[in-house]
Amino acid sequence: MIAVPEYTKIVIGIPYAVYLNEMEISMHYQHMMRVEIAITLGIETPRTNEPFQSFAHFKLKALADLRRSQVIPALENIIRHVLAGILRTSLSQMCRLLAVYMSARFPTSYIKSLRVDDIDNTCTLWNGSKNMKYRKNGHIWGQISLSNIHITIQPLKELLLKPFGP
């Protein structure tokens, strides 16, 4: 919901309220996230209609683009802190962080599932058409080969340098 609020179908698995439809659940979560962000971070976020009202006059895609313009730099900053050793994360936390980041950067191919392998210390993200595997090789986090976990395809640092947007 943070990275791709315009995809209301992702709320289907949320057992929040079975009597609500996808749009009503999405509206509720958008409202709750706005409130949490405002309270926790003191950042005013774009307003949607109040919960459980119609989205008829509100462009969800516009909200998504505006939110991503704020979320992507924040996620990049967090990831940079992890890469620099300022923040410590578990493999599971890093995997989730990467999934949200990749979904925000590439919303049309957002991450649909992730798998953490604690034996190989790898994280596999699936966007519906391809798997991407990540791991820390030595002291460097990066996307790794699907067939050889010791081969880094692209360091995360390089991914953060690439511009995003239209």
Chimera marker file (.cmm) of the C-alpha trace (Angstrom):
<marker_set name="trace">
<marker id="1" x="0.000" y="0.000" z="0.000" r="1" g="1" b="0" radius="0.5"/>
<marker id="2" x="2.939" y="2.358" z="0.503" r="1" g="1" b="0" radius="0.5"/>
<marker id="3" x="4.585" y="1.613" z="-2.827" r="1" g="1" b="0" radius="0.5"/>
<marker id="4" x="1.630" y="0.826" z="-5.089" r="1" g="1" b="0" radius="0.5"/>
<marker id="5" x="-1.610" y="2.241" z="-3.645" r="1" g="1" b="0" radius="0.5"/>
<marker id="6" x="-3.224" y="2.250" z="-7.084" r="1" g="1" b="0" radius="0.5"/>
<marker id="7" x="-3.297" y="-1.580" z="-7.152" r="1" g="1" b="0" radius="0.5"/>
<marker id="8" x="-6.312" y="-2.226" z="-4.973" r="1" g="1" b="0" radius="0.5"/>
<marker id="9" x="-6.247" y="-5.986" z="-5.654" r="1" g="1" b="0" radius="0.5"/>
<marker id="10" x="-3.294" y="-6.422" z="-3.276" r="1" g="1" b="0" radius="0.5"/>
<marker id="11" x="-5.651" y="-6.032" z="-0.316" r="1" g="1" b="0" radius="0.5"/>
<marker id="12" x="-7.515" y="-9.256" z="-1.119" r="1" g="1" b="0" radius="0.5"/>
<marker id="13" x="-5.443" y="-11.311" z="1.327" r="1" g="1" b="0" radius="0.5"/>
<marker id="14" x="-5.986" y="-8.905" z="4.219" r="1" g="1" b="0" radius="0.5"/>
<marker id="15" x="-8.529" y="-10.441" z="6.581" r="1" g="1" b="0" radius="0.5"/>
<marker id="16" x="-9.396" y="-6.989" z="7.918" r="1" g="1" b="0" radius="0.5"/>
<marker id="17" x="-13.060" y="-6.764" z="7.107" r="1" g="1" b="0" radius="0.5"/>
<marker id="18" x="-14.708" y="-9.340" z="4.906" r="1" g="1" b="0" radius="0.5"/>
<marker id="19" x="-17.767" y="-7.135" z="4.506" r="1" g="1" b="0" radius="0.5"/>
<marker id="20" x="-15.744" y="-4.441" z="2.681" r="1" g="1" b="0" radius="0.5"/>
<marker id="21" x="-14.853" y="-4.466" z="-1.008" r="1" g="1" b="0" radius="0.5"/>
<marker id="22" x="-11.311" y="-3.934" z="-2.339" r="1" g="1" b="0" radius="0.5"/>
<marker id="23" x="-11.719" y="-0.187" z="-2.804" r="1" g="1" b="0" radius="0.5"/>
<marker id="24" x="-13.147" y="0.310" z="0.705" r="1" g="1" b="0" radius="0.5"/>
<marker id="25" x="-10.280" y="-1.676" z="2.268" r="1" g="1" b="0" radius="0.5"/>
<marker id="26" x="-7.777" y="0.333" z="0.186" r="1" g="1" b="0" radius="0.5"/>
<marker id="27" x="-9.383" y="3.610" z="1.249" r="1" g="1" b="0" radius="0.5"/>
<marker id="28" x="-9.246" y="2.544" z="4.878" r="1" g="1" b="0" radius="0.5"/>
<marker id="29" x="-5.551" y="1.613" z="4.685" r="1" g="1" b="0" radius="0.5"/>
<marker id="30" x="-4.673" y="4.815" z="2.804" r="1" g="1" b="0" radius="0.5"/>
<marker id="31" x="-6.370" y="6.848" z="5.516" r="1" g="1" b="0" radius="0.5"/>
<marker id="32" x="-4.670" y="4.898" z="8.329" r="1" g="1" b="0" radius="0.5"/>
<marker id="33" x="-1.235" y="5.252" z="6.696" r="1" g="1" b="0" radius="0.5"/>
<marker id="34" x="-1.750" y="8.996" z="6.287" r="1" g="1" b="0" radius="0.5"/>
<marker id="35" x="-2.639" y="9.303" z="9.968" r="1" g="1" b="0" radius="0.5"/>
<marker id="36" x="0.336" y="7.134" z="11.069" r="1" g="1" b="0" radius="0.5"/>
<marker id="37" x="2.804" y="9.077" z="8.915" r="1" g="1" b="0" radius="0.5"/>
<marker id="38" x="1.485" y="12.408" z="10.179" r="1" g="1" b="0" radius="0.5"/>
<marker id="39" x="1.608" y="11.325" z="13.837" r="1" g="1" b="0" radius="0.5"/>
<marker id="40" x="4.903" y="9.409" z="13.735" r="1" g="1" b="0" radius="0.5"/>
<marker id="41" x="6.935" y="11.562" z="11.368" r="1" g="1" b="0" radius="0.5"/>
<marker id="42" x="5.117" y="14.869" z="11.513" r="1" g="1" b="0" radius="0.5"/>
<marker id="43" x="4.853" y="14.874" z="7.723" r="1" g="1" b="0" radius="0.5"/>
<marker id="44" x="1.629" y="15.995" z="6.116" r="1" g="1" b="0" radius="0.5"/>
<marker id="45" x="0.688" y="13.554" z="3.383" r="1" g="1" b="0" radius="0.5"/>
<marker id="46" x="-1.728" y="13.903" z="0.481" r="1" g="1" b="0" radius="0.5"/>
<marker id="47" x="-5.287" y="13.525" z="1.715" r="1" g="1" b="0" radius="0.5"/>
<marker id="48" x="-7.707" y="11.061" z="0.272" r="1" g="1" b="0" radius="0.5"/>
<marker id="49" x="-11.363" y="11.195" z="1.136" r="1" g="1" b="0" radius="0.5"/>
<marker id="50" x="-12.090" y="10.174" z="4.682" r="1" g="1" b="0" radius="0.5"/>
<marker id="51" x="-12.386" y="6.411" z="5.207" r="1" g="1" b="0" radius="0.5"/>
<marker id="52" x="-15.286" y="4.561" z="3.666" r="1" g="1" b="0" radius="0.5"/>
<marker id="53" x="-16.272" y="7.421" z="1.350" r="1" g="1" b="0" radius="0.5"/>
<marker id="54" x="-16.232" y="7.179" z="-2.403" r="1" g="1" b="0" radius="0.5"/>
<marker id="55" x="-13.014" y="7.566" z="-4.388" r="1" g="1" b="0" radius="0.5"/>
<marker id="56" x="-15.110" y="8.691" z="-7.365" r="1" g="1" b="0" radius="0.5"/>
<marker id="57" x="-13.530" y="12.168" z="-7.503" r="1" g="1" b="0" radius="0.5"/>
<marker id="58" x="-10.062" y="11.160" z="-6.392" r="1" g="1" b="0" radius="0.5"/>
<marker id="59" x="-7.339" y="9.926" z="-8.728" r="1" g="1" b="0" radius="0.5"/>
<marker id="60" x="-5.613" y="7.006" z="-7.021" r="1" g="1" b="0" radius="0.5"/>
<marker id="61" x="-2.800" y="7.105" z="-9.594" r="1" g="1" b="0" radius="0.5"/>
<marker id="62" x="-2.100" y="10.748" z="-8.682" r="1" g="1" b="0" radius="0.5"/>
<marker id="63" x="-1.890" y="9.792" z="-5.000" r="1" g="1" b="0" radius="0.5"/>
<marker id="64" x="0.437" y="6.916" z="-5.874" r="1" g="1" b="0" radius="0.5"/>
<marker id="65" x="2.783" y="9.115" z="-7.922" r="1" g="1" b="0" radius="0.5"/>
<marker id="66" x="2.870" y="11.786" z="-5.237" r="1" g="1" b="0" radius="0.5"/>
<marker id="67" x="3.466" y="9.222" z="-2.494" r="1" g="1" b="0" radius="0.5"/>
<marker id="68" x="6.263" y="7.537" z="-4.470" r="1" g="1" b="0" radius="0.5"/>
<marker id="69" x="7.982" y="10.897" z="-4.955" r="1" g="1" b="0" radius="0.5"/>
<marker id="70" x="8.287" y="11.036" z="-1.151" r="1" g="1" b="0" radius="0.5"/>
<marker id="71" x="8.718" y="7.339" z="-0.383" r="1" g="1" b="0" radius="0.5"/>
<marker id="72" x="11.484" y="6.476" z="-2.870" r="1" g="1" b="0" radius="0.5"/>
<marker id="73" x="14.018" y="9.019" z="-1.555" r="1" g="1" b="0" radius="0.5"/>
<marker id="74" x="13.180" y="7.994" z="2.029" r="1" g="1" b="0" radius="0.5"/>
<marker id="75" x="13.696" y="4.299" z="1.239" r="1" g="1" b="0" radius="0.5"/>
<marker id="76" x="16.942" y="5.081" z="-0.617" r="1" g="1" b="0" radius="0.5"/>
<marker id="77" x="18.170" y="6.952" z="2.429" r="1" g="1" b="0" radius="0.5"/>
<marker id="78" x="17.363" y="4.019" z="4.703" r="1" g="1" b="0" radius="0.5"/>
<marker id="79" x="19.082" y="1.568" z="2.338" r="1" g="1" b="0" radius="0.5"/>
<marker id="80" x="22.168" y="3.833" z="2.126" r="1" g="1" b="0" radius="0.5"/>
<marker id="81" x="22.345" y="3.810" z="5.933" r="1" g="1" b="0" radius="0.5"/>
<marker id="82" x="22.185" y="0.004" z="5.918" r="1" g="1" b="0" radius="0.5"/>
<marker id="83" x="24.876" y="-0.228" z="3.218" r="1" g="1" b="0" radius="0.5"/>
<marker id="84" x="27.107" y="2.159" z="5.177" r="1" g="1" b="0" radius="0.5"/>
<marker id="85" x="26.678" y="0.120" z="8.358" r="1" g="1" b="0" radius="0.5"/>
<marker id="86" x="24.874" y="2.951" z="10.169" r="1" g="1" b="0" radius="0.5"/>
<marker id="87" x="21.691" y="0.882" z="10.457" r="1" g="1" b="0" radius="0.5"/>
<marker id="88" x="21.688" y="-2.808" z="11.196" r="1" g="1" b="0" radius="0.5"/>
<marker id="89" x="19.019" y="-5.058" z="9.719" r="1" g="1" b="0" radius="0.5"/>
<marker id="90" x="18.300" y="-8.740" z="9.654" r="1" g="1" b="0" radius="0.5"/>
<marker id="91" x="18.146" y="-10.560" z="6.329" r="1" g="1" b="0" radius="0.5"/>
<marker id="92" x="14.361" y="-10.664" z="6.631" r="1" g="1" b="0" radius="0.5"/>
<marker id="93" x="14.127" y="-6.905" z="7.276" r="1" g="1" b="0" radius="0.5"/>
<marker id="94" x="16.440" y="-6.108" z="4.363" r="1" g="1" b="0" radius="0.5"/>
<marker id="95" x="14.416" y="-8.380" z="2.090" r="1" g="1" b="0" radius="0.5"/>
<marker id="96" x="11.187" y="-6.569" z="2.986" r="1" g="1" b="0" radius="0.5"/>
<marker id="97" x="12.863" y="-3.186" z="2.579" r="1" g="1" b="0" radius="0.5"/>
<marker id="98" x="14.083" y="-4.180" z="-0.887" r="1" g="1" b="0" radius="0.5"/>
<marker id="99" x="10.610" y="-5.452" z="-1.826" r="1" g="1" b="0" radius="0.5"/>
<marker id="100" x="8.963" y="-2.142" z="-0.874" r="1" g="1" b="0" radius="0.5"/>
<marker id="101" x="11.715" y="-0.175" z="-2.618" r="1" g="1" b="0" radius="0.5"/>
<marker id="102" x="11.547" y="-2.209" z="-5.830" r="1" g="1" b="0" radius="0.5"/>
<marker id="103" x="7.745" y="-1.965" z="-5.838" r="1" g="1" b="0" radius="0.5"/>
<marker id="104" x="7.915" y="1.809" z="-5.429" r="1" g="1" b="0" radius="0.5"/>
<marker id="105" x="10.546" y="2.204" z="-8.158" r="1" g="1" b="0" radius="0.5"/>
<marker id="106" x="8.832" y="-0.153" z="-10.601" r="1" g="1" b="0" radius="0.5"/>
<marker id="107" x="5.116" y="-0.069" z="-9.697" r="1" g="1" b="0" radius="0.5"/>
<marker id="108" x="3.879" y="-1.830" z="-12.828" r="1" g="1" b="0" radius="0.5"/>
<marker id="109" x="5.960" y="-4.879" z="-11.862" r="1" g="1" b="0" radius="0.5"/>
<marker id="110" x="5.606" y="-4.619" z="-8.086" r="1" g="1" b="0" radius="0.5"/>
<marker id="111" x="6.871" y="-7.445" z="-5.878" r="1" g="1" b="0" radius="0.5"/>
<marker id="112" x="4.219" y="-10.090" z="-5.392" r="1" g="1" b="0" radius="0.5"/>
<marker id="113" x="6.158" y="-12.451" z="-3.147" r="1" g="1" b="0" radius="0.5"/>
<marker id="114" x="9.439" y="-12.786" z="-1.343" r="1" g="1" b="0" radius="0.5"/>
<marker id="115" x="11.368" y="-15.679" z="0.112" r="1" g="1" b="0" radius="0.5"/>
<marker id="116" x="14.156" y="-15.535" z="2.658" r="1" g="1" b="0" radius="0.5"/>
<marker id="117" x="16.656" y="-18.393" z="2.709" r="1" g="1" b="0" radius="0.5"/>
<marker id="118" x="18.493" y="-18.318" z="6.033" r="1" g="1" b="0" radius="0.5"/>
<marker id="119" x="20.840" y="-21.129" z="4.971" r="1" g="1" b="0" radius="0.5"/>
<marker id="120" x="22.227" y="-19.340" z="1.882" r="1" g="1" b="0" radius="0.5"/>
<marker id="121" x="21.516" y="-15.893" z="3.371" r="1" g="1" b="0" radius="0.5"/>
<marker id="122" x="19.594" y="-14.917" z="0.253" r="1" g="1" b="0" radius="0.5"/>
<marker id="123" x="16.440" y="-13.014" z="-0.449" r="1" g="1" b="0" radius="0.5"/>
<marker id="124" x="14.384" y="-13.829" z="-3.547" r="1" g="1" b="0" radius="0.5"/>
<marker id="125" x="11.847" y="-11.321" z="-4.836" r="1" g="1" b="0" radius="0.5"/>
<marker id="126" x="9.275" y="-12.284" z="-7.479" r="1" g="1" b="0" radius="0.5"/>
<marker id="127" x="7.464" y="-9.609" z="-9.494" r="1" g="1" b="0" radius="0.5"/>
<marker id="128" x="5.057" y="-11.937" z="-11.250" r="1" g="1" b="0" radius="0.5"/>
<marker id="129" x="7.334" y="-12.681" z="-14.197" r="1" g="1" b="0" radius="0.5"/>
<marker id="130" x="10.877" y="-13.022" z="-12.890" r="1" g="1" b="0" radius="0.5"/>
<marker id="131" x="12.845" y="-13.795" z="-9.762" r="1" g="1" b="0" radius="0.5"/>
<marker id="132" x="15.526" y="-11.468" z="-8.450" r="1" g="1" b="0" radius="0.5"/>
<marker id="133" x="17.904" y="-12.712" z="-5.783" r="1" g="1" b="0" radius="0.5"/>
<marker id="134" x="19.817" y="-10.537" z="-3.321" r="1" g="1" b="0" radius="0.5"/>
<marker id="135" x="22.550" y="-11.244" z="-0.837" r="1" g="1" b="0" radius="0.5"/>
<marker id="136" x="25.436" y="-9.663" z="0.972" r="1" g="1" b="0" radius="0.5"/>
<marker id="137" x="28.648" y="-11.023" z="-0.590" r="1" g="1" b="0" radius="0.5"/>
<marker id="138" x="31.507" y="-10.006" z="1.646" r="1" g="1" b="0" radius="0.5"/>
<marker id="139" x="30.553" y="-6.507" z="2.708" r="1" g="1" b="0" radius="0.5"/>
<marker id="140" x="28.561" y="-5.647" z="-0.418" r="1" g="1" b="0" radius="0.5"/>
<marker id="141" x="24.801" y="-6.059" z="-0.810" r="1" g="1" b="0" radius="0.5"/>
<marker id="142" x="23.685" y="-6.710" z="-4.354" r="1" g="1" b="0" radius="0.5"/>
<marker id="143" x="21.558" y="-8.567" z="-6.826" r="1" g="1" b="0" radius="0.5"/>
<marker id="144" x="23.145" y="-11.960" z="-7.383" r="1" g="1" b="0" radius="0.5"/>
<marker id="145" x="23.030" y="-14.646" z="-10.020" r="1" g="1" b="0" radius="0.5"/>
<marker id="146" x="20.092" y="-17.028" z="-9.683" r="1" g="1" b="0" radius="0.5"/>
<marker id="147" x="22.402" y="-19.964" z="-10.379" r="1" g="1" b="0" radius="0.5"/>
<marker id="148" x="25.473" y="-18.929" z="-8.353" r="1" g="1" b="0" radius="0.5"/>
<marker id="149" x="24.979" y="-16.995" z="-5.111" r="1" g="1" b="0" radius="0.5"/>
<marker id="150" x="28.633" y="-15.942" z="-5.095" r="1" g="1" b="0" radius="0.5"/>
<marker id="151" x="28.316" y="-13.880" z="-8.291" r="1" g="1" b="0" radius="0.5"/>
<marker id="152" x="27.045" y="-10.321" z="-7.813" r="1" g="1" b="0" radius="0.5"/>
<marker id="153" x="25.218" y="-8.988" z="-10.878" r="1" g="1" b="0" radius="0.5"/>
<marker id="154" x="24.634" y="-5.464" z="-9.595" r="1" g="1" b="0" radius="0.5"/>
<marker id="155" x="25.623" y="-3.890" z="-6.290" r="1" g="1" b="0" radius="0.5"/>
<marker id="156" x="22.684" y="-2.186" z="-4.558" r="1" g="1" b="0" radius="0.5"/>
<marker id="157" x="24.726" y="1.009" z="-4.418" r="1" g="1" b="0" radius="0.5"/>
<marker id="158" x="24.531" y="1.190" z="-8.247" r="1" g="1" b="0" radius="0.5"/>
<marker id="159" x="20.777" y="0.646" z="-8.253" r="1" g="1" b="0" radius="0.5"/>
<marker id="160" x="20.355" y="3.603" z="-5.916" r="1" g="1" b="0" radius="0.5"/>
<marker id="161" x="22.269" y="5.844" z="-8.337" r="1" g="1" b="0" radius="0.5"/>
<marker id="162" x="19.853" y="5.215" z="-11.214" r="1" g="1" b="0" radius="0.5"/>
<marker id="163" x="17.198" y="7.930" z="-11.592" r="1" g="1" b="0" radius="0.5"/>
<marker id="164" x="13.570" y="6.954" z="-11.262" r="1" g="1" b="0" radius="0.5"/>
<marker id="165" x="10.422" y="8.388" z="-12.711" r="1" g="1" b="0" radius="0.5"/>
<marker id="166" x="8.897" y="8.910" z="-16.120" r="1" g="1" b="0" radius="0.5"/>
<link id1="1" id2="2" r="1" g="1" b="0" radius="0.2"/>
<link id1="2" id2="3" r="1" g="1" b="0" radius="0.2"/>
<link id1="3" id2="4" r="1" g="1" b="0" radius="0.2"/>
<link id1="4" id2="5" r="1" g="1" b="0" radius="0.2"/>
<link id1="5" id2="6" r="1" g="1" b="0" radius="0.2"/>
<link id1="6" id2="7" r="1" g="1" b="0" radius="0.2"/>
<link id1="7" id2="8" r="1" g="1" b="0" radius="0.2"/>
<link id1="8" id2="9" r="1" g="1" b="0" radius="0.2"/>
<link id1="9" id2="10" r="1" g="1" b="0" radius="0.2"/>
<link id1="10" id2="11" r="1" g="1" b="0" radius="0.2"/>
<link id1="11" id2="12" r="1" g="1" b="0" radius="0.2"/>
<link id1="12" id2="13" r="1" g="1" b="0" radius="0.2"/>
<link id1="13" id2="14" r="1" g="1" b="0" radius="0.2"/>
<link id1="14" id2="15" r="1" g="1" b="0" radius="0.2"/>
<link id1="15" id2="16" r="1" g="1" b="0" radius="0.2"/>
<link id1="16" id2="17" r="1" g="1" b="0" radius="0.2"/>
<link id1="17" id2="18" r="1" g="1" b="0" radius="0.2"/>
<link id1="18" id2="19" r="1" g="1" b="0" radius="0.2"/>
<link id1="19" id2="20" r="1" g="1" b="0" radius="0.2"/>
<link id1="20" id2="21" r="1" g="1" b="0" radius="0.2"/>
<link id1="21" id2="22" r="1" g="1" b="0" radius="0.2"/>
<link id1="22" id2="23" r="1" g="1" b="0" radius="0.2"/>
<link id1="23" id2="24" r="1" g="1" b="0" radius="0.2"/>
<link id1="24" id2="25" r="1" g="1" b="0" radius="0.2"/>
<link id1="25" id2="26" r="1" g="1" b="0" radius="0.2"/>
<link id1="26" id2="27" r="1" g="1" b="0" radius="0.2"/>
<link id1="27" id2="28" r="1" g="1" b="0" radius="0.2"/>
<link id1="28" id2="29" r="1" g="1" b="0" radius="0.2"/>
<link id1="29" id2="30" r="1" g="1" b="0" radius="0.2"/>
<link id1="30" id2="31" r="1" g="1" b="0" radius="0.2"/>
<link id1="31" id2="32" r="1" g="1" b="0" radius="0.2"/>
<link id1="32" id2="33" r="1" g="1" b="0" radius="0.2"/>
<link id1="33" id2="34" r="1" g="1" b="0" radius="0.2"/>
<link id1="34" id2="35" r="1" g="1" b="0" radius="0.2"/>
<link id1="35" id2="36" r="1" g="1" b="0" radius="0.2"/>
<link id1="36" id2="37" r="1" g="1" b="0" radius="0.2"/>
<link id1="37" id2="38" r="1" g="1" b="0" radius="0.2"/>
<link id1="38" id2="39" r="1" g="1" b="0" radius="0.2"/>
<link id1="39" id2="40" r="1" g="1" b="0" radius="0.2"/>
<link id1="40" id2="41" r="1" g="1" b="0" radius="0.2"/>
<link id1="41" id2="42" r="1" g="1" b="0" radius="0.2"/>
<link id1="42" id2="43" r="1" g="1" b="0" radius="0.2"/>
<link id1="43" id2="44" r="1" g="1" b="0" radius="0.2"/>
<link id1="44" id2="45" r="1" g="1" b="0" radius="0.2"/>
<link id1="45" id2="46" r="1" g="1" b="0" radius="0.2"/>
<link id1="46" id2="47" r="1" g="1" b="0" radius="0.2"/>
<link id1="47" id2="48" r="1" g="1" b="0" radius="0.2"/>
<link id1="48" id2="49" r="1" g="1" b="0" radius="0.2"/>
<link id1="49" id2="50" r="1" g="1" b="0" radius="0.2"/>
<link id1="50" id2="51" r="1" g="1" b="0" radius="0.2"/>
<link id1="51" id2="52" r="1" g="1" b="0" radius="0.2"/>
<link id1="52" id2="53" r="1" g="1" b="0" radius="0.2"/>
<link id1="53" id2="54" r="1" g="1" b="0" radius="0.2"/>
<link id1="54" id2="55" r="1" g="1" b="0" radius="0.2"/>
<link id1="55" id2="56" r="1" g="1" b="0" radius="0.2"/>
<link id1="56" id2="57" r="1" g="1" b="0" radius="0.2"/>
<link id1="57" id2="58" r="1" g="1" b="0" radius="0.2"/>
<link id1="58" id2="59" r="1" g="1" b="0" radius="0.2"/>
<link id1="59" id2="60" r="1" g="1" b="0" radius="0.2"/>
<link id1="60" id2="61" r="1" g="1" b="0" radius="0.2"/>
<link id1="61" id2="62" r="1" g="1" b="0" radius="0.2"/>
<link id1="62" id2="63" r="1" g="1" b="0" radius="0.2"/>
<link id1="63" id2="64" r="1" g="1" b="0" radius="0.2"/>
<link id1="64" id2="65" r="1" g="1" b="0" radius="0.2"/>
<link id1="65" id2="66" r="1" g="1" b="0" radius="0.2"/>
<link id1="66" id2="67" r="1" g="1" b="0" radius="0.2"/>
<link id1="67" id2="68" r="1" g="1" b="0" radius="0.2"/>
<link id1="68" id2="69" r="1" g="1" b="0" radius="0.2"/>
<link id1="69" id2="70" r="1" g="1" b="0" radius="0.2"/>
<link id1="70" id2="71" r="1" g="1" b="0" radius="0.2"/>
<link id1="71" id2="72" r="1" g="1" b="0" radius="0.2"/>
<link id1="72" id2="73" r="1" g="1" b="0" radius="0.2"/>
<link id1="73" id2="74" r="1" g="1" b="0" radius="0.2"/>
<link id1="74" id2="75" r="1" g="1" b="0" radius="0.2"/>
<link id1="75" id2="76" r="1" g="1" b="0" radius="0.2"/>
<link id1="76" id2="77" r="1" g="1" b="0" radius="0.2"/>
<link id1="77" id2="78" r="1" g="1" b="0" radius="0.2"/>
<link id1="78" id2="79" r="1" g="1" b="0" radius="0.2"/>
<link id1="79" id2="80" r="1" g="1" b="0" radius="0.2"/>
<link id1="80" id2="81" r="1" g="1" b="0" radius="0.2"/>
<link id1="81" id2="82" r="1" g="1" b="0" radius="0.2"/>
<link id1="82" id2="83" r="1" g="1" b="0" radius="0.2"/>
<link id1="83" id2="84" r="1" g="1" b="0" radius="0.2"/>
<link id1="84" id2="85" r="1" g="1" b="0" radius="0.2"/>
<link id1="85" id2="86" r="1" g="1" b="0" radius="0.2"/>
<link id1="86" id2="87" r="1" g="1" b="0" radius="0.2"/>
<link id1="87" id2="88" r="1" g="1" b="0" radius="0.2"/>
<link id1="88" id2="89" r="1" g="1" b="0" radius="0.2"/>
<link id1="89" id2="90" r="1" g="1" b="0" radius="0.2"/>
<link id1="90" id2="91" r="1" g="1" b="0" radius="0.2"/>
<link id1="91" id2="92" r="1" g="1" b="0" radius="0.2"/>
<link id1="92" id2="93" r="1" g="1" b="0" radius="0.2"/>
<link id1="93" id2="94" r="1" g="1" b="0" radius="0.2"/>
<link id1="94" id2="95" r="1" g="1" b="0" radius="0.2"/>
<link id1="95" id2="96" r="1" g="1" b="0" radius="0.2"/>
<link id1="96" id2="97" r="1" g="1" b="0" radius="0.2"/>
<link id1="97" id2="98" r="1" g="1" b="0" radius="0.2"/>
<link id1="98" id2="99" r="1" g="1" b="0" radius="0.2"/>
<link id1="99" id2="100" r="1" g="1" b="0" radius="0.2"/>
<link id1="100" id2="101" r="1" g="1" b="0" radius="0.2"/>
<link id1="101" id2="102" r="1" g="1" b="0" radius="0.2"/>
<link id1="102" id2="103" r="1" g="1" b="0" radius="0.2"/>
<link id1="103" id2="104" r="1" g="1" b="0" radius="0.2"/>
<link id1="104" id2="105" r="1" g="1" b="0" radius="0.2"/>
<link id1="105" id2="106" r="1" g="1" b="0" radius="0.2"/>
<link id1="106" id2="107" r="1" g="1" b="0" radius="0.2"/>
<link id1="107" id2="108" r="1" g="1" b="0" radius="0.2"/>
<link id1="108" id2="109" r="1" g="1" b="0" radius="0.2"/>
<link id1="109" id2="110" r="1" g="1" b="0" radius="0.2"/>
<link id1="110" id2="111" r="1" g="1" b="0" radius="0.2"/>
<link id1="111" id2="112" r="1" g="1" b="0" radius="0.2"/>
<link id1="112" id2="113" r="1" g="1" b="0" radius="0.2"/>
<link id1="113" id2="114" r="1" g="1" b="0" radius="0.2"/>
<link id1="114" id2="115" r="1" g="1" b="0" radius="0.2"/>
<link id1="115" id2="116" r="1" g="1" b="0" radius="0.2"/>
<link id1="116" id2="117" r="1" g="1" b="0" radius="0.2"/>
<link id1="117" id2="118" r="1" g="1" b="0" radius="0.2"/>
<link id1="118" id2="119" r="1" g="1" b="0" radius="0.2"/>
<link id1="119" id2="120" r="1" g="1" b="0" radius="0.2"/>
<link id1="120" id2="121" r="1" g="1" b="0" radius="0.2"/>
<link id1="121" id2="122" r="1" g="1" b="0" radius="0.2"/>
<link id1="122" id2="123" r="1" g="1" b="0" radius="0.2"/>
<link id1="123" id2="124" r="1" g="1" b="0" radius="0.2"/>
<link id1="124" id2="125" r="1" g="1" b="0" radius="0.2"/>
<link id1="125" id2="126" r="1" g="1" b="0" radius="0.2"/>
<link id1="126" id2="127" r="1" g="1" b="0" radius="0.2"/>
<link id1="127" id2="128" r="1" g="1" b="0" radius="0.2"/>
<link id1="128" id2="129" r="1" g="1" b="0" radius="0.2"/>
<link id1="129" id2="130" r="1" g="1" b="0" radius="0.2"/>
<link id1="130" id2="131" r="1" g="1" b="0" radius="0.2"/>
<link id1="131" id2="132" r="1" g="1" b="0" radius="0.2"/>
<link id1="132" id2="133" r="1" g="1" b="0" radius="0.2"/>
<link id1="133" id2="134" r="1" g="1" b="0" radius="0.2"/>
<link id1="134" id2="135" r="1" g="1" b="0" radius="0.2"/>
<link id1="135" id2="136" r="1" g="1" b="0" radius="0.2"/>
<link id1="136" id2="137" r="1" g="1" b="0" radius="0.2"/>
<link id1="137" id2="138" r="1" g="1" b="0" radius="0.2"/>
<link id1="138" id2="139" r="1" g="1" b="0" radius="0.2"/>
<link id1="139" id2="140" r="1" g="1" b="0" radius="0.2"/>
<link id1="140" id2="141" r="1" g="1" b="0" radius="0.2"/>
<link id1="141" id2="142" r="1" g="1" b="0" radius="0.2"/>
<link id1="142" id2="143" r="1" g="1" b="0" radius="0.2"/>
<link id1="143" id2="144" r="1" g="1" b="0" radius="0.2"/>
<link id1="144" id2="145" r="1" g="1" b="0" radius="0.2"/>
<link id1="145" id2="146" r="1" g="1" b="0" radius="0.2"/>
<link id1="146" id2="147" r="1" g="1" b="0" radius="0.2"/>
<link id1="147" id2="148" r="1" g="1" b="0" radius="0.2"/>
<link id1="148" id2="149" r="1" g="1" b="0" radius="0.2"/>
<link id1="149" id2="150" r="1" g="1" b="0" radius="0.2"/>
<link id1="150" id2="151" r="1" g="1" b="0" radius="0.2"/>
<link id1="151" id2="152" r="1" g="1" b="0" radius="0.2"/>
<link id1="152" id2="153" r="1" g="1" b="0" radius="0.2"/>
<link id1="153" id2="154" r="1" g="1" b="0" radius="0.2"/>
<link id1="154" id2="155" r="1" g="1" b="0" radius="0.2"/>
<link id1="155" id2="156" r="1" g="1" b="0" radius="0.2"/>
<link id1="156" id2="157" r="1" g="1" b="0" radius="0.2"/>
<link id1="157" id2="158" r="1" g="1" b="0" radius="0.2"/>
<link id1="158" id2="159" r="1" g="1" b="0" radius="0.2"/>
<link id1="159" id2="160" r="1" g="1" b="0" radius="0.2"/>
<link id1="160" id2="161" r="1" g="1" b="0" radius="0.2"/>
<link id1="161" id2="162" r="1" g="1" b="0" radius="0.2"/>
<link id1="162" id2="163" r="1" g="1" b="0" radius="0.2"/>
<link id1="163" id2="164" r="1" g="1" b="0" radius="0.2"/>
<link id1="164" id2="165" r="1" g="1" b="0" radius="0.2"/>
<link id1="165" id2="166" r="1" g="1" b="0" radius="0.2"/>
</marker_set>
